[in-house]
Amino acid sequence: MEYHIRKNIAVPMRDGVILYADLYMPAAEGVFPAVIMRTPYNKDKFDQEWLYSNPELWMKEGYCLLIQDVRGCCRSEGILLSTGESEVEDGYDTVEWVAAQPWCDKNVGMYGLSYFGWTQYAAAEGRPPHLKAICPYMNASLLPFSVNEYKAIGGLHMYWLYGQALSRLDFLDMDEARREQVRSALTDNMECLDELLFPLPLKDTKAAHVEGVPLLKDYIELVEGAEKKEFWDRGHHPVKIGQMTTPMLHLTGWFDMAKDGTIGQYLAGKSNPGVGDKQKLVIGPWFHGGALTDRIDDLYFGPQASGKAMEMDKMMVRWMDRWLKQEKNDQENEPAVLYFMLGSNTWKRSSVFPPENTACRTWYLDGDGGQKGKGSLTTPIPPTDGVCKYVYDPQTPVRSDFKDRQGRQLTADLGELEVREDILSFTSAPLEEGIPVTGEVKLTLYVSTTAVDTDFICRLTDVWPQGRVLGYTWGMCRTRFSDKGFEPKLLTPGEKLRLEISLGFISAYFEKGHRIGLEIMNSFYPAVNRNTNSGQPSGSAAQCSRATQQIFFGAASPSALSLPVES
């Protein structure tokens, strides 16, 4: 397929900053609709995954393709910020610049995943007149980056900043000797970054102080601003989907760390009249990234499970054909949601998500059955009240990146982790029939703690007859922000508290003979920063203390797991 490439086109932003882009154009004469990918991962290395490394497909279908380094990344000028606050205006300006070019027919779309999924939401929030459709994949809707609604900070943010700093290094204005000094310092730190990030307080981490790399200060701003409303407001977050009008094709995977954000954006769009039914949602058995494979570790999901088998690249093109070319390709008459059910390894379609044929079923937490840290899930409320007690020590957190003896992480056997005394596990009896679960998993939990503040992290698992424990989805609550606001509310030590915790979305078939499992713990590091139990802000808290935690169950304190079960 013949096409033309124009490298390093200067695209001016309203504040005078220049962002650089590469343009791929069909060899044929004429004007064309255009699609944009705005990425922080270096436009010159456009070889990430098959889903995005295919300009020939866009050329064949009659589109121009513009790939741009976002502000502060690689060749583009400016400063990259974790709030993403520049992406609303930069996205708007880029879309309208493209629409004004003589090779564009004024119909513009955007696509990409993760950060460059966020750039699409940001642009759509600004409502540029010529943005006709987007395909935001695997993107958390709640920002600033690496902070959740409970103000818990994702520990992988610094890894991301280091990757950006190294990729940007060759474009910085410094002499070669200084550049190599900085490169050496960054590389050395990367090798022991986990150790550098562990000491408290977070704001004083040495990893953020490499002379000549101001980008790393972004981490300090993040940990100090995570609990401040003005920090969130500065970035126009959460995304203002209520004011969007752009049709959206969303995609995520059940093992994607951004799955709940992606699904949340779809659901928010459904309640927005400006978007409404101009949306589709695809959820596969995939992890974060554009590989969209049919297996993870030793789990094989079947020949139709991969993104290639489902032709997700062509689905993107078809979405653009509908909204940029106004082709009547019958998309409005197709079910809006395509999702993969784990366990049964089947694709399903629905007009809504969760599907209409679901109903809530409840399993109640019961005692330890004589084995420390082990309890049960029962369908009737336990006849007697009880409590499970254990100790949480922030200095020895449960690892979110745990690998089992076979080296598996996303599909690790969590039974090897559950030997810890600070993880409670509750399991149902072996199922007498298979149970298909699709939708949001919720937990009501009655607790107390000797601390003034602590976290509760909960995970849904599938316990196989052979004993393997497979994790599906998890959620948390940081008690001082249990209302998800910005005013911290400290606890009275020892006082009983009722928590409502979302464990996120899942679609999974629990087979006959398997058991439904639930884990309860108080740390999940580095996915979220350790709660020191002190009630102090995460960025400045310097001292940790152990806390005794209690989980209550029974008629007086009916802690319960609620699953949306398909009929």
For each residue, the residues with C-beta under 8 A, 3 or more apart:
1: 56 59 60
2: 27
3: 24 25 26 27 55 56 59
4: 24 25 26 27
5: 22 23 24 25
6: 9 22 23 25
7: 22
8: 20 21 22 75
9: 6 20 21 22 23 66
10: 18 19 20
11: 18 19 20 21 68 93 94 97
12: 16 17 18 93 97
13: 16 17 18 19 71 78 89 90 93
14: 89 93
15: 89
16: 12 13
17: 12 13 71 76 77 78
18: 10 11 12 13 76 77
19: 10 11 13 68 69 70 71 76 77 78 90 94
20: 8 9 10 11 43 68 69 74 75 76
21: 8 9 11 43 66 67 68 69 94
22: 5 6 7 8 9 43 44 46 66 67 68
23: 5 6 9 64 65 66
24: 3 4 5 55 58 59 64 65 66 67
25: 3 4 5 6 32 59 64 103
26: 3 4 30 32 59 62 63 64
27: 2 3 4 59
28: 62
29:
30: 26
31: 102 103 104 105
32: 25 26 62 63 64 103 104 105
33: 62 63 64 104 105 107 108 109 132 320 324 325
34: 63 64 65 66 98 99 101 103 104 107 108 109
35: 58 63 64 65 66 108 109 110 111 320 324
36: 65 66 67 68 94 95 98 108 109 110 111
37: 52 65 66 67 68 110 111 112 116
38: 68 70 87 90 91 94 110 112 116 119 120 123
39: 42 43 67 68 69 70 73 112 115 116 119
40: 69 70 72 73 74 80 115 116 164
41: 45 48 73 115 116 167
42: 39 45 69 73 74 167
43: 20 21 22 39 46 67 68 69 74 75
44: 22 74 75
45: 41 42 48
46: 22 43 52 53 55 67
47: 53
48: 41 45 52 53 290
49: 52 53 289 290 291 292
50: 53 54 290 291 308 313
51: 54 113 290 291 292 307 312 313
52: 37 46 48 49 111 112 113 290
53: 46 47 48 49 50
54: 50 51 57 58 313
55: 3 24 46 58 59 65
56: 1 3 59 60
57: 54 60 61 313 314 317
58: 24 35 54 55 61 63 64 65 317
59: 1 3 24 25 26 27 55 56 62 63 65
60: 1 56 57
61: 57 58 317 321
62: 26 28 32 33 59 325
63: 26 32 33 34 35 58 59 317 320 324
64: 23 24 25 26 32 33 34 35 58 98 103 104
65: 23 24 34 35 36 37 55 58 59
66: 9 21 22 23 24 34 35 36 37 94 98
67: 21 22 24 36 37 39 43 46
68: 11 19 20 21 22 36 37 38 39 43 76 94
69: 19 20 21 39 40 42 43 73 74 75 76
70: 19 38 39 40 73 76 80 87 90 115 116 119
71: 13 17 19 76 77 78 79 80 86 87 90
72: 40 76 77 78 79 80 81 168 215
73: 39 40 41 42 69 70 76 80 164 167 168
74: 20 40 42 43 44 69 167 168 171
75: 8 20 43 44 69 171
76: 17 18 19 20 68 69 70 71 72 73
77: 17 18 19 71 72
78: 13 17 19 71 72 86
79: 71 72 214 215
80: 40 70 71 72 73 164 215 218
81: 72 84 85 86 218 235
82: 144 145 146 157 218 219 221 222
83: 143 144 145 231 232 234 235 237
84: 81 87 118 122 143 144 145 235 237
85: 81 88 234 235 236
86: 71 78 81 89 90
87: 38 70 71 84 90 91 118 119 122 123
88: 85 91 92 122 123 125 126 236
89: 13 14 15 86 92 93 126
90: 13 19 38 70 71 86 87 93 94 119 122
91: 38 87 88 94 95 110 119 120 122 123 124 126 128
92: 88 89 95 96 123 126 127 128
93: 11 12 13 14 89 90 96 97
94: 11 19 21 36 38 66 68 90 91 97 98 123
95: 36 91 92 98 99 108 110 123 128 130 131
96: 92 93 99 100 128 129 130
97: 11 12 93 94 100 101
98: 34 36 64 66 94 95 101 104 108 130
99: 34 95 96 104 106 107 108 128 129 130
100: 96 97 104
101: 34 97 98 104
102: 31
103: 25 31 32 34 64
104: 31 32 33 34 64 98 99 100 101 107 108
105: 31 32 33
106: 99 130
107: 33 34 99 104 130 132 324 325
108: 33 34 35 36 95 98 99 104 128 130 131 132 324
109: 33 34 35 36 131 132 133 134 135 319 320 323 324
110: 35 36 37 38 91 95 119 120 123 131 133 134 135 136
111: 35 36 37 52 120 134 135 137 316 320
112: 37 38 39 52 116 117 119 120 135 136 137
113: 51 52 116 117 136 137 138 139 251 288 289 290
114: 117 118 137 138 139 258 288 289
115: 39 40 41 70 118 119 139 145
116: 37 38 39 40 41 70 112 113 119 120
117: 112 113 114 120 121 136 137 138 139 258 262
118: 84 87 114 115 121 122 136 139 140 143 145
119: 38 39 70 87 90 91 110 112 115 116 122 123
120: 38 91 110 111 112 116 117 123 124 134 135 136 139
121: 117 118 124 125 134 136 139 141 239 241 244 265
122: 84 87 88 90 91 118 119 125 126 236 239
123: 38 87 88 91 92 94 95 110 119 120 126 128 131 134
124: 91 120 121 127 131 134 244 245 246 248
125: 88 121 122 236 239 240 241 243 244
126: 88 89 91 92 122 123
127: 92 124 131 243 244 245 246
128: 91 92 95 96 99 108 123 131
129: 96 99
130: 95 96 98 99 106 107 108
131: 95 108 109 110 123 124 127 128 134 246
132: 33 107 108 109 246 247 323 324
133: 109 110 246 247 248 249 319 320 322 323 324
134: 109 110 111 120 121 123 124 131 246 247 248 249
135: 109 110 111 112 120 248 249 250 251 316 319 320
136: 110 112 113 117 118 120 121 139 248 249 250 262 265
137: 111 112 113 114 117 250 251 252 262 290
138: 113 114 117 251 252 253 256 258 259 262 288 289
139: 113 114 115 117 118 120 121 136 258 261 262 265
140: 118 143 145 257 258 260 261 262
141: 121 238 239 241 261 262 264 265 268
142: 147 148 149 237 238 239 261 264
143: 83 84 118 140 147 232 235 237 238 239
144: 82 83 84 147 222 225 226 231 232 235 237
145: 82 83 84 115 118 140 154 157 160 222
146: 82 153 154 156 157 160 222
147: 142 143 144 151 152 153 154 222 226
148: 142 151 152 154 476 528
149: 142 481 484
150: 455 476 477 478 481 482 484
151: 147 148 226 227 478 481 486 538
152: 147 148 455 476 478 528 529 531 538
153: 146 147 157 202 222 223 226 528 529 538
154: 145 146 147 148 157 526 527 528 529
155: 158 197 525 526 527 528 529
156: 146 159 160 526 527
157: 82 145 146 153 154 160 161 219 222
158: 155 161 162 193 197 205 207 208 216 219
159: 156 162 163 190 193
160: 145 146 156 157 163 164
161: 157 158 164 165 215 216 218 219
162: 158 159 165 166 186 189 190 193 207 216
163: 159 160 166 167
164: 40 73 80 160 161 167 168 215
165: 161 162 168 169 186 210 213 215 216
166: 162 163 169 183 186 187 190
167: 41 42 73 74 163 164
168: 72 73 74 164 165 171 172 215
169: 165 166 172 179 182 183 186
170: 179
171: 74 75 168
172: 168 169 179 212
173:
174: 178 179 182 212
175: 178 179
176: 179 180
177: 180 181
178: 174 175 181 182 212
179: 169 170 172 174 175 176 182 183
180: 176 177 183 184
181: 177 178 184 185 212
182: 169 174 178 179 185 186 210 211 212 213
183: 166 169 179 180 186 187
184: 180 181 187 188
185: 181 182 188 189 210 211
186: 162 165 166 169 182 183 189 190 210 213
187: 166 183 184 190 191
188: 184 185 191 192
189: 162 185 186 192 193 196 206 207 210
190: 159 162 166 186 187 193
191: 187 188
192: 188 189 195 196
193: 158 159 162 189 190 196 197 207
194: 197 198 526
195: 192 198
196: 189 192 193 199 205 206 207
197: 155 158 193 194 202 205 207 526
198: 194 195
199: 196 204 205
200: 204 532 541 542 543 544
201: 204 539 540 541 542
202: 153 197 205 223 529 538 539 540 541
203: 220 223 224 539 540
204: 199 200 201
205: 158 196 197 199 202 208 209 219
206: 189 196 209
207: 158 162 189 193 196 197 210 216 219
208: 158 205 216 217 219 220
209: 205 206 216
210: 165 182 185 186 189 207 213 216
211: 182 185
212: 172 174 178 181 182
213: 165 182 186 210 216
214: 79 217
215: 72 79 80 161 164 165 168 218
216: 158 161 162 165 207 208 209 210 213 219 220
217: 208 214 220 221
218: 80 81 82 161 215 221 222
219: 82 157 158 161 205 207 208 216 222 223
220: 203 208 216 217 223 224 539
221: 82 217 218 224 225 231
222: 82 144 145 146 147 153 157 218 219 225 226
223: 153 202 203 219 220 226 529 538 539
224: 203 220 221 228 537 539 540
225: 144 221 222 228 230 231
226: 144 147 151 153 222 223 231 538 539
227: 151 481 486 488 537 538 539
228: 224 225 231 232 486
229: 232 233 486
230: 225 233 234
231: 83 144 221 225 226 228 234 235
232: 83 143 144 228 229 235 237
233: 229 230 236 237
234: 83 85 230 231
235: 81 83 84 85 143 144 231 232
236: 85 88 122 125 233 239 240
237: 83 84 142 143 144 232 233
238: 141 142 143
239: 121 122 125 141 142 143 236 265
240: 125 236 243 244
241: 121 125 141 244 265 268 269 272 275
242: 268 272 274
243: 125 127 240 274
244: 121 124 125 127 240 241 269 272 274 275
245: 124 127 274 275
246: 124 127 131 132 133 134 275 278
247: 132 133 134 275 278 279 319 322 323
248: 124 133 134 135 136 265 266 269 275 278 279 280
249: 133 134 135 136 279 280 282 315 316 319
250: 135 136 137 262 263 265 266 279 280 281 282
251: 113 135 137 138 262 281 282 283 284 312
252: 137 138 256 258 259 262 263 282 283 284 286
253: 138 256 259 283 284 285 286 287 288 292
254: 259 283 284 285 286 340 342 472 473 506 507 508
255: 259 285 286 287 288 296 410 411
256: 138 252 253 259 262 286 287 288
257: 140 288 527
258: 114 117 138 139 140 252 261 262 288
259: 138 252 253 254 255 256 262 263 283 473 504 505
260: 140 263 264 473 502 504 505
261: 139 140 141 142 258 264 265
262: 117 136 137 138 139 140 141 250 251 252 256 258 259 265 266 281
263: 250 252 259 260 266 267 281 283 353 505
264: 141 142 260 261 267 268
265: 121 136 139 141 239 241 248 250 261 262 268 269
266: 248 250 262 263 269 270 279 281 353
267: 263 264 270 271 353
268: 141 241 242 264 265 271 272
269: 241 244 248 265 266 272 275 276 279
270: 266 267 275 276 277 279 352
271: 267 268
272: 241 242 244 268 269 275 276
273: 276
274: 242 243 244 245
275: 241 244 245 246 247 248 269 270 272 278 279
276: 269 270 272 273 279
277: 270 332 336
278: 246 247 248 275 323
279: 247 248 249 250 266 269 270 275 276 336
280: 248 249 250 319 331 336 337 338
281: 250 251 262 263 266 336 337 338 339 353
282: 249 250 251 252 310 312 315 337 338 339
283: 251 252 253 254 259 263 337 338 339 340 507
284: 251 252 253 254 292 305 307 310 339 340
285: 253 254 255 294 296 301 305 340 342 345
286: 252 253 254 255 256 289 291 292 293 307
287: 253 255 256 291 296 410
288: 113 114 138 253 255 256 257 258
289: 49 113 114 138 286
290: 48 49 50 51 52 113 137 307
291: 49 50 51 286 287 307
292: 49 51 253 284 286 306 307 308 310 312
293: 286 296 305 306 307
294: 285 300 301 302 303 304 305 306 309
295: 298 299 300 301 305
296: 255 285 287 293 299 301 410 411
297: 406 407 408 409 410 411
298: 295 406 408 411
299: 295 296 411
300: 294 295 305
301: 285 294 295 296 305 340 342 345
302: 294 305 345
303: 294 309
304: 294 309 310 347
305: 284 285 293 294 295 300 301 302 309 340 345
306: 292 293 294 309 310
307: 51 284 286 290 291 292 293 310 312 313
308: 50 292 311 312
309: 294 303 304 305 306
310: 282 284 292 304 306 307 315 338 347
311: 308 314 315
312: 51 251 282 292 307 308 315 316
313: 50 51 54 57 307 316 317
314: 57 311 317 318
315: 249 282 310 311 312 318 319
316: 111 135 249 312 313 319 320
317: 57 58 61 63 313 314 320 321
318: 314 315 321 322 329 331
319: 109 133 135 247 249 280 315 316 322 323 331
320: 33 35 63 109 111 133 135 316 317 323 324 325
321: 61 317 318 324 325 327 329
322: 133 247 318 319 325 326 327 329 331
323: 109 132 133 247 278 319 320 326
324: 33 35 63 107 108 109 132 133 320 321
325: 33 62 107 320 321 322
326: 322 323
327: 321 322
328:
329: 318 321 322
330: 333 334
331: 280 318 319 322 334
332: 277
333: 330
334: 330 331 349
335: 338 349 350 351
336: 277 279 280 281 350 351 352 353
337: 280 281 282 283 349 350 351 352 353 355
338: 280 281 282 283 310 335 347 348 349
339: 281 282 283 284 347 348 349 350 353 438 507
340: 254 283 284 285 301 305 345 346 347 348 507
341: 344 345 346 347 348 436 438 507 508 509
342: 254 285 301 345 472 506 507 508 509
343: 462 508 509 510 511
344: 341 434 436 509
345: 285 301 302 305 340 341 342
346: 340 341
347: 304 310 338 339 340 341
348: 338 339 340 341 355 438 507
349: 334 335 337 338 339
350: 335 336 337 339 353 354 355 356
351: 335 336 337 356
352: 270 336 337 355 356
353: 263 266 267 281 336 337 339 350 439
354: 350 358 438 439 440 505 564
355: 337 348 350 352 358 438 439 566
356: 350 351 352
357: 566 567
358: 354 355 438 439 564 565 566 567
359: 564 565 567
360: 562 563 564 565
361: 379 435 562 563 565
362: 379 560 561 562 563
363: 377 378 379 428 516 518 560 561 563
364: 377 378 379 380 381 382 553 558 559 560 561
365: 375 376 377 382 426 518 551 553 559 560 561
366: 369 375 376 377 378 382 386 426 553
367: 375 376 382 386 388 553
368: 371 372 373 374 375 388
369: 366 374 375 376
370:
371: 368 374
372: 368 421
373: 368 388 390 418 420 421 423 424 425
374: 368 369 371 424 425 426 427
375: 365 366 367 368 369 388 424 425 426 427 553
376: 365 366 367 369 426 427 428 429
377: 363 364 365 366 426 427 428 516 517 518 561
378: 363 364 366 381 382 428
379: 361 362 363 364
380: 364 383
381: 364 378 554 555 558
382: 364 365 366 367 378 385 386 553 554 555
383: 380 554 555
384: 554
385: 382 552 553 554 555 556 557
386: 366 367 382 552 553 554
387: 550 551 552 553
388: 367 368 373 375 424 550 551 553
389: 548 549 550
390: 373 421 422 424 548 549
391: 421 422 546 547 548 549
392: 422 454 521 522 523 533 546 547 548 549
393: 396 422 544 546
394: 397 523 530 531 532 533 544 545 546
395: 544
396: 393 422
397: 394 523 524 525 530
398: 402 417 420 422 423 457 521 522 523 524 525
399: 402 524 525 526
400: 524 525 526 527 528
401: 409 526 527
402: 398 399 409 412 414 417
403: 407 408 409 412
404: 407 408 412 413 414 416 417
405: 413 416
406: 297 298 413
407: 297 403 404
408: 297 298 403 404 411 412 413
409: 297 401 402 403 412
410: 255 287 296 297
411: 255 296 297 298 299 408 470
412: 402 403 404 408 409 416 417 471
413: 404 405 406 408 416 468 469 470
414: 402 404 417 418 459 461 469 470 471 519
415: 418 419 463 467 468 469
416: 404 405 412 413 419
417: 398 402 404 412 414 420 423
418: 373 414 415 423 425 469 519
419: 415 416
420: 373 398 417 423 521
421: 372 373 390 391
422: 390 391 392 393 396 398 521 522 523
423: 373 398 417 418 420 519 520 521
424: 373 374 375 388 390 519 520 521 551
425: 373 374 375 418 461 469 517 518 519 520
426: 365 366 374 375 376 377 517 518 519 520 561
427: 374 375 376 377 463 515 516 517 518
428: 363 376 377 378 431 515 516 517
429: 376 515
430: 465 513 514 515
431: 428 434 435 510 511 512 513 514 515 516
432: 512
433: 512
434: 344 431 509 510 511 512
435: 361 431 509 510 516 563 565
436: 341 344 507 508 509 510 565 566
437: 441 506 507 508 509 510 563 564 565 566
438: 339 341 348 354 355 358 506 507 508 564 566
439: 353 354 355 358 505 506 507 564
440: 354 502 503 504 505 564
441: 437 460 473 475 502 503 504 505 506 561 562 563 564
442: 500 501 502 503 561 562
443: 458 475 499 500 501 502 503 518 559 560 561 562
444: 498 499 500 501 558 559 560 562
445: 456 458 498 499 500 501 520 551 559
446: 496 497 498 499 551 552 553 557 558 559
447: 456 496 497 499 549 550 551 552
448: 494 495 496 497 549 550 552
449: 454 479 491 493 494 497 533 547 548 549 550
450: 493 494 547 548
451: 454 491 493 533 534 535 545 547
452: 480 490 491 492 493 533 534 535
453: 478 479 480 488 490 491 531 533 534 535
454: 392 449 451 478 479 491 522 531 533 547 549
455: 150 152 476 477 478 479 522 523 524 528 531
456: 445 447 476 477 479 499 501 520 521 522 549
457: 398 474 475 476 520 521 522 523 524 528
458: 443 445 474 475 476 501 503 518 519 520 521
459: 414 471 472 473 474 503 518 519 521
460: 441 471 472 473 474 503 506 516 517 518 561
461: 414 425 469 470 471 472 516 517 518 519
462: 343 469 470 472 508 510 514 515 516 517
463: 415 427 467 468 469 470 514 515 516 517
464: 467 468 469 470 514
465: 430 513 514
466:
467: 415 463 464
468: 413 415 463 464
469: 413 414 415 418 425 461 462 463 464 517
470: 411 413 414 461 462 463 464
471: 412 414 459 460 461 474 519
472: 254 342 459 460 461 462 506 508
473: 254 259 260 441 459 460 503 504 505 506
474: 457 458 459 460 471 503 504 524
475: 441 443 457 458 501 502 503 504
476: 148 150 152 455 456 457 458 501 524 528
477: 150 455 456 482 499 501
478: 150 151 152 453 454 455 481 482 531
479: 449 453 454 455 456 482 489 491 497 499
480: 452 453 488 489 490 491 535
481: 149 150 151 227 478 484 485 486 488 489
482: 150 477 478 479 489 499
483: 489
484: 149 150 481
485: 481
486: 151 227 228 229 481
487:
488: 227 453 480 481 535
489: 479 480 481 482 483
490: 452 453 480 535
491: 449 451 452 453 454 479 480 495 497
492: 452 495
493: 449 450 451 452
494: 448 449 450
495: 448 491 492
496: 446 447 448 552 557
497: 446 447 448 449 479 491
498: 444 445 446
499: 443 444 445 446 447 456 477 479 482
500: 442 443 444 445
501: 442 443 444 445 456 458 475 476 477
502: 260 440 441 442 443 475
503: 440 441 442 443 458 459 460 473 474 475 506
504: 259 260 440 441 473 474 475
505: 259 260 263 354 439 440 441 473
506: 254 342 437 438 439 441 460 472 473 503
507: 254 283 339 340 341 342 348 436 437 438 439
508: 254 341 342 343 436 437 438 462 472
509: 341 342 343 344 434 435 436 437
510: 343 431 434 435 436 437 462 514 515 516
511: 343 431 434 514
512: 431 432 433 434
513: 430 431 465
514: 430 431 462 463 464 465 510 511
515: 427 428 429 430 431 462 463 510
516: 363 377 427 428 431 435 460 461 462 463 510 561 563
517: 377 425 426 427 428 460 461 462 463 469
518: 363 365 377 425 426 427 443 458 459 460 461 561
519: 414 418 423 424 425 426 458 459 461 471
520: 423 424 425 426 445 456 457 458 551
521: 392 398 420 422 423 424 456 457 458 459 524
522: 392 398 422 454 455 456 457 531 547 549
523: 392 394 397 398 422 455 457 528 530 531
524: 397 398 399 400 455 457 474 476 521 527 528
525: 155 397 398 399 400 528 529 530
526: 154 155 156 194 197 399 400 401 529
527: 154 155 156 257 400 401 524
528: 148 152 153 154 155 400 455 457 476 523 524 525
529: 152 153 154 155 202 223 525 526 538
530: 394 397 523 525 544
531: 152 394 453 454 455 478 522 523
532: 200 394 536 541 543 544 545
533: 392 394 449 451 452 453 454 544 545 546 547
534: 451 452 453 541 543 544 545
535: 451 452 453 480 488 490
536: 532 540 541 542
537: 224 227 540 541
538: 151 152 153 202 223 226 227 529 541
539: 201 202 203 220 223 224 226 227
540: 201 202 203 224 536 537
541: 200 201 202 532 534 536 537 538
542: 200 201 536
543: 200 532 534
544: 200 393 394 395 530 532 533 534
545: 394 451 532 533 534
546: 391 392 393 394 533
547: 391 392 449 450 451 454 522 533
548: 389 390 391 392 449 450
549: 389 390 391 392 447 448 449 454 456 522
550: 387 388 389 447 448 449
551: 365 387 388 424 445 446 447 520 559
552: 385 386 387 446 447 448 496 556 557 559
553: 364 365 366 367 375 382 385 386 387 388 446 557 558 559
554: 381 382 383 384 385 386 557 558
555: 381 382 383 385 558
556: 385 552
557: 385 446 496 552 553 554
558: 364 381 444 446 553 554 555
559: 364 365 443 444 445 446 551 552 553
560: 362 363 364 365 443 444
561: 362 363 364 365 377 426 441 442 443 460 516 518
562: 360 361 362 441 442 443 444
563: 360 361 362 363 435 437 441 516
564: 354 358 359 360 437 438 439 440 441
565: 358 359 360 361 435 436 437
566: 355 357 358 436 437 438
567: 357 358 359
